[in-house]
Structure formats: C-alpha cells, structure tokens
Amino acid sequence: MADTDRGNSYRWKLLFFLSVATIFEGYDFVALSQVLPALRLEMGLDRFQGGLLYAVINVGTIAAWFLVRKADVWGRRRVLSITIAGYTVFTFLTGLTSDPYMFALAQLVARTFLIGEWALSMVYAAEEFPAHRRGLVIGALQAMSAIGGVVCAGVTPMLLKTEYGWRSVYFVGIIPLVLLAFARTGLKESKRFEEIKNRPPSDFFAITRSPHFKRVLQLGLIWTLVYGCTNSVIAFWKDFAVNERSLTDEQVALAITIAALVSMPMIFLAGFLLDKIGRRRGSVLIFGLSALGVALCYTLHGQWPLTFALIFGIFAVSAPMPVLNAYGTELFPTHFRADAFAWANNLIGRVAYVLSPILIGWVARDAGYGPVVASTSVLLILALGLILWLFPETAGRELEETSAA
C-alpha cells in the first residue's frame, strides 16, 4: 500500500485532532510534578512516599495494555474515543480527592486512559500518513506533549494560589478535553484497519506465538531502559530545584516554560531527522543529546545554567519517543500493530516507568535527587546501543514492507 486514498484535507484535520489529544499527555505528566511539592505538604508525605505515590499512579500506564491491544479488535477510532472520555472523567474526579489514596486511585485510572489515548494516536499517525512523512508526523505529535507541558508549567503557579490550590490544575485541564470529545465525530477509522477488520480476532496471547514476538521483547527492553531514565527527569526536577538548588516556585515555572519552548523546535526537528537521515543515524544524535541533557540538568547550579540544561532535559523526555514510536508501529503488521505496541510499551517498558520513581525516591532520601537522577543518563546510551544493534533502517518504507517477519 503506497498510500491511503484520503486527501490532505482530512489528514490535516486528523493531525489537529491527534495533536490536541497528545497535548494532554504532556499536561498530565508535568501537572503531577508541579503539584507534587504542594501535595506532599498538604498530605504529610516525605520524599519516599511522594515517589511511591508517583509509582502507584504510573501502574495505570501498564494497565493501558488492556485498552491499547483492544484496538486490533474494536478498531482504532472506538478505543480512542473511550480513552478520551475516560481520561476526562477521572481527571475531574482527581480534583475532588482529599487524601493520597483516593488521589492515587483517580490518577491511576486517568493515566490508564491517557496512555491509551497517546498510544492510539501514534498508531493512527503511522497508518494514515504516507511513509515519507511518518517520522515527521510522529515527531510532531510528540512535540505536542511539550506544548502541554508548557501550558501546565505556565498556569500552575497561578492555579496553586487559587482557592482550590493544586486541585484547580486538574479542573482547568479537562475543559479542552470536553470539546475534544465532541470533535471526535469527524474521526474516521484507520484505512488499514478497515481492510483487515473482518479478520477473526486473535486470542489473548496470539502474538507470543508469532514470529513478531522477538521484536516485541527487543523493543520492550529498549523502552524499559528509556523509561528508567526519562520518567524521572521532569517528575523530580521541581523538587530538586526548590530543595537542592533553592529556586522559587516562580523561577522553576519560568525555567520549565523557557526550556519547553526552546526544546519544542528541537523535538519537531527530531521527527524531521528520522525521515531525512534515517531512524538509526537520527537515534545517535537524539539519544546522545538526551543523555547529556539529563546529566547536566541535575548537576549544574544557578537558575540560568539549570534552565539551559533543562532545555536538553525536556528534549530527553520527548525526543527519544518518536524513535521508539516509529519502530513500535513500523515493525509489526496491522493485525498485531496495537497489540505489539501495548506489549512492548505498556506491559514491558512501563514496568520501569513504575519502579524508577520508587527506587529514585528511596535513594534520594539520603543522596538527594541530583546525583541519583543524573546517573540514569547511562541508560539512554545503553538503549542507543541496542537500537543500532537490533533494528533495521525503516525510513521511507511502507508499513507492509517494514513489518514483514
């Protein structure tokens, strides 16, 4: 299949819809890190308990496996609609909680729907856009996550001063989502899924018996290494900056806003590079800069050196994702695409997403966040090595070719 028969007009609408949906992955990710100090103070949680709370919430990213894999049976459109509605409801409920247990439960479920929404956006993008633009579109969608982070970082200091405090961050966040829920009526099912939707549904573990499962395990290991590093970069940076570098809430908000704004063009460029110079060579540049950024933004001193380093720290959170999202959608056939993505990202890779905050929070009680988080940059170098060793070049090739076993 050289291309789908849908015109550019629909693709632009689809890109806008998926972009808005992806923004909230960034908003939610930054929201938790921004409200965590206030939340810890209100609920009497120490650093380890804060890390544990973060980890419990992130169990939702593993639970998203059940939703994402259903897109190979129910369809991309249906599951994406479910995730948008579910995330909206449970984000609102988060703002109504009054103890850490209910907060954790509401956010766990909200994150389940959110990560399902994010994953399905990437599958949609891979299947509906032409091969020569696939990396660019996937990169652009990931850059939307940075926009969500900018918005959240910019409004959180003001929202924390309102009557509802940290709760208002979640109340405000659902407004565009309600509008998005209505906008989904113009969304069409993926053309590639329509062509195989009458295929008998595979059983729960069918992919484990397929020749594609080796790739699933390889990609899952790489996701594990990446998440072991990137999940903590922004999550603990405010706590680090305030308590270990004596920055104010306003200085932190300014630093995150500036860093996110400057890093956004770089993240867009990452997707462009994946199409222009290829997945493998692009990975070298992206992962190298990311590892450097993580190390610097947790070791430097002073507001402006830290702000500069945070540019590459935020780049590290977002830029490696287009690489793995591209491989995660390109290496598997349509009838296994969502299932394989769910296995590699949610069921395998997200284990590190859950466990890394616990380990870092535990070690940071004595050592502080700085040296602990900075040391995780080596995981990105290991991930790069595996990409170069295990994965072929897929840039510019159709999905039917790249997914051949």
N, C-alpha and C positions, 0 to 999 in steps of 0.2 A: 504494500500500500504506500504509494508515494506521498499521498496527502489525503485529507478528508475533503468532502465536497462542500464544506461550509465556508462561506465567504468571510472576508476580513471584517465586515461589519459585526457579525456575530462573535468573531474571535476577540474583537476589542471589548465587546460587552462582557464576554466571558472573563477576559483578563481583569476587567474592572471588578467584577463580582468576586473572583478568586482573590484579588488583591485586598479588598475590604475584609474578606473573611480571614486572610492571613495576618492582617494588621493586629488582630486581637491575640494572636499567639505571642507577639512581641509585647503588647499591652499587658497581658496577664503575667507574662514572665517577669517584666520589670515591676509590675504592681506589687507582687509578693515581696520582692527585695526592698522596695521602697517603704512598705508598711511594716516590715518585719521589726525594726527597732521600736516603733510605737506599739506594735502588737506585743512584743516581748515585755515592754514596760507595763502595759495595761494588765496583762495576764500573768505577770510574775515569772517569766521564763528566762532561764540562763542561756548561754550560747549553745550548749549541747542540746538543750530542749528545743531551741529555735531551729537547729539543724535537723533534729528529729521530726519536728513539725513539718519542715520543708520536705523531708524524705517521705513521710506518710502521704502528703499531698501528691507527691510525684508517683505514688503507686497508681494513680489514675492514668499516667502515661503508659503503663503496662496494660492496664485494663482496657485501654483503647484498642488493643489487639482484637477483642471480640467484635467491635464495631467495624474496624477497617477491613478485616477479612470478609465481612458480610457483603462488601461492595462487589465482590466477584459473583455473588448470588442475587442480591437485591438490586444491584445497579449503583452506579456512582452517584446519580442525582438523588435517589431516595435516601441513601445513607448520609450524604452531605446535608440534606435538609434536616434530618434527625439531629445531627450534631449541632447545627446552628441553633435549633430550638432548645435542645438540652443545655447547651452552654449558657444561653440567655437566662433560662430559669434558675439554674444553680449559681450563677454569678450574682443574681439578685438575692437569692437566699443567703449567700455568703455575708452580705451586708447586714443581715438580720441576726447573725450569730452573736453570742455573748460569752462563750467560753472556748478554749482551744480545741476541745473535742468536736464540737459542732462546726467550728470553723474548718477544721481539718477534713471533716466528712463532706461538707458542702464543696470545698475546694477540690477534694479528691474526685468527686463526681463531675464537677465543672471541667476539670482538666482532662478527664476521660473524653468528654465530648469535644473539647478544644483540640486535643491532639488528633482525634479522629478527623475533625474538620481540616486541620493542617495537612494531614497525610493524603486525604482525598483530593485536596486542592492540587497537590503535586502530581497525583495520578491523572487527574483531569488535564493538567497542563501538558503532561507527556503525551497523552493520547490525542489531544485535539489540535496541537500546534505542529507545524512542519519541522522536519528533522534539523534543518539548518538554523532554526531559531529556538530549538528546545532548551538548550543550556541558558540562553539569554532570558527566556520566559521564566524558567525555574529560578534563575538568579534574581530576576525582578520580583518574583513573589516573595523570596526570602528577604529581599531588601524592604518589602512592606512591613516585615516584622520589626525592622529597625525604626520605621516610622511610628509604629505602635509604641515602641519604647520611648521615642522622643516625646510623643504626646503624653504618655504616662509620667515620665520624668518631669515634664514641664508643668503639669497640672497638680501633681501630688502635693508639693509644698503648700499650695493654696488650699487644696481639699483637706489636708491634715489640720488646718486651722478652723475649719467649719464646725458647726455643731455636731455633726456626725463623725468627724475625725476620719480615721482610716476607712470606715465603712463607706464614706462618700466616694472613695476611689472605685468601688465596685458598683455603686448605684449609677454613677455617671457613665461607667463603661458599657452598660447594656443598651443605652439609647440608640446608637447606630445599629446595634445588632437587631433590635426590633424592626427597624427599617429594612435591614438585610433579609429578614425572614419573609417579608412581603415581596422583595425584589426577586426572590428565587423562582417565582412563577415563570420567568422568561428563560430559565436554565433548561437546556436540553440534555438528554442522556448522551454520554460519550458515544461517538460513532463507532469506535472499535468495540465497545461493549455491546452495542446493538447487534453487531454482526455475529457475536458468539453467545448472546443471551439465552438462546434456546438449547444450548449445550447442557446436558444433565449435570446438576450440581455435584461437585466432588465431595467426598466425605471429609471429616474434620482434619485428618492427618494425611490427606492425599499428597500434599506437597512433600512430605517427608519421604515418600516412596518414589518421588520423581527425580530425574537427573538434575533438576534445578536446586535441590536442597543443599548441595555442596556450596553453591554460590550464596545461598541464604546464610549458611553458617559463617562463611568468609565475611560477608557484609555485616552480619551481626557482631562479629568480633571487632571490626573496624568502628562500627557505631559505639560499641562499648568503650573503646579507648577514647574516642572523641568526646563522648558524654562524660566520661570520668574527669575530663578537664573542663570542657566548656560550660557544663551545668553550674559550676560554682563561680565562674568569673564575675558575673553580674550579681548573682544571688547574695554574695557576701561582701561585695565591694563597698556598699554604703556603710555597713557596719565597720569594715576595715578603715575606710577613710575618716569616719567620725571618731572612732575609738582608738585607732592606732596612728592616725595622721592628723587628728584634731581639726578636721574640716567641719564646717557647719552644714546644716541641712540645705541651706540655700546654695552654698558652694558646691555641695555634692550634686544638687539638681542642675546647677549651671554646667558642671563638668560633664554629667551624663548627657545633657542636651547638646552641648557643643560636640562632644565625642560622637554621639549618634548621628548628628547632622553631617559631620565631616566624613564619617565612615560610610554613610549611605551611598555616595557615588562609587566608593571603592567596592562595596558589595554588589552594586549593579554591574560594575566592571568585571567582577569575578564571573558572573554568568556569561558576559560577552567573551571573556577569555576562554571559557570552556568550549565555546563554539569556534573561536578564532584560532587558538593554538592547540586545542585538544584537551581532553579530560586529564591526561597524565601530566603533561607539562604544566597545565594550569594548576594542578594539585600541588606541584612543587612550590610554586610561588605563593599560593594561598595558604598552605599549611606552614610554610616557613615563616611568613609574616605573622601568622596567628600565634605560633609558639613564642615568637619574640614578644608579641604584644601581651600575652598572658604573664610572662615573666616580669616585664617592666611595670605593668600597672599595679603589681603587688610588691614592688621593691623600691620604687622611687619615692622621693619626698617632695612636698610642696604642692600647692594647688595646680599650678600650670604644668610642671613636669608630669604630674599624675594625670592631668587632663589630656595631655599629648599622648601619653602611654595608653590611656583608656580608649583612644581612637582605634588603636590596634587590638585592644582587648575586646571591644564591641565587634570589631571586624572578625575576631576569632570566634565569637559566639555564633555569628551568622554565615560568614563566608565559606566555611567547610561544608555547610549543609547543602548548597547547590551541587557540590561534587557528589556527595553521597545520595542525594535525592535523584540526581541524574542516573547514577549507576543503579539505584534501587528500583527505578522504573524501566530502565533500558535492558537490564539483563534477564528479564522474565517475560514470558508470553502473557497475552491479555487475560486468559482464563485463570492465571495464577498471580497476576501483577499486584493486586491489592493484598492478597494473602501473603505473598512473599515479602512485600513491604512491611506488613504487620508483624510477621515473624522476625525479620531482621531488625527492624527499628523498635517496635513496641515490646515484643516478648523477650528478645535477647539484649539489644542495646540499651533499653531503658532500665535494665537492672542496675547498671552503673549510674544512671540518672537518679535512681532512688538511693543507692547506697553511698554515693560520693558525698552528699551533704552530711550524712551521719558520721562518716569517717573524718571528714574535714572539721566538722563541728566538735568532735571528740578531741582530736589532736590540737585544735586551735585554742582549747581551754587553757593550755599551758604555753604553747608556742606562738599563739596569735595567728590571725588569718594570713598575714603576708607571706612568710616562708612556706606555709603549707600549700596555699593555692598556687604560688609561683612554681613550686616543684612539679605540679601536674602538667606543665607545658611539655615535658618529655613524652607524654602520652600521644600528643599530636605528631611528634616525629616518628614514633612507632607506627601510628596509623598511616602516615605517608609511605613508610617503607612497605607496608602490606599492600597498599593500593598499587604501587609500582611493581610489586612482585606478582600480584594475583590477577589484576584486572586488565582487560584489553582496552584499546582505544575505541570509543564508540561515537565520537563526534561526527555529525553529519550523516549517520547511518540510520535507516528506518528501523523502527522497533521490531518488525518481523525478522530483520537480519541480526540485530544485536541480541535478541532473546533466544536465538537458536541454540539448542543444547549442544 
